[in-house]
C-alpha cells in the first residue's frame, strides 16, 4: 500500500478537554486545587526541619 492509496479522515478542531479519540480512555475531570489552601499549608512547614534532621542522623 503506497501513501497515495491511503484515505485520510477530515481532521476537526482540537478543543480543550477533547482527547481527539472517542474510543480511547478519557482524561478524568479533576478540579484544580485551591492555591490559597496550598499556601496556607506551606506556611506551616518548618524551615529548619532539614537542618535538625541532618544533625539527628549525623549527616
N, C-alpha and C positions, 0 to 999 in steps of 0.2 A: 504494500500500500504506500503510495507516494504522498507527499504533502498536498499535492493538487487534488487528490481524490477525497481528502478529509473534509467533512462537513463541519462548519462552525456554528455554534449556537449564538444567537444575539445576546450580547452582554448588557445587562441592566445596570443602573447606577448603584454604587455601593453606599448603603445607608449606615449610619452609626447603629451598632447593636445588631446588624444583619451580618451573619457569617457567610452569606453567599451560597451556602449549600443547604438545601431544605431537608436532605436525607440524613445528614450527619448529626453528631451531638451538638447541643446548643450551649451557649455560654450562659451560666447562671445569672439571674438578675439579683445583684448584690448591691445594697446601698453603701455609699461611701461612709467611712467612719467620721464622726463629728470631730473636727480638728480642735475645737475648744476642749473637749473631753480628753483628747490626747495630750494637749499642752498642760492641762491640769494634772494629769497623771505623771508627766515628765518632771513637773516641779517637785514632786515628792521623792525623786531619785536622789540618793546621797552622792554628792560629787566626789567625796573622799573614800568611797567604799573600795575602789580598786587599790588604793594605797594601803588601806588596812588589810585587805586580803593578801597582798604581796608580803606584808610583814608577818602575817599569821602563817603563811605557807613557807616562808623562808626564801622567797624569790627576790 
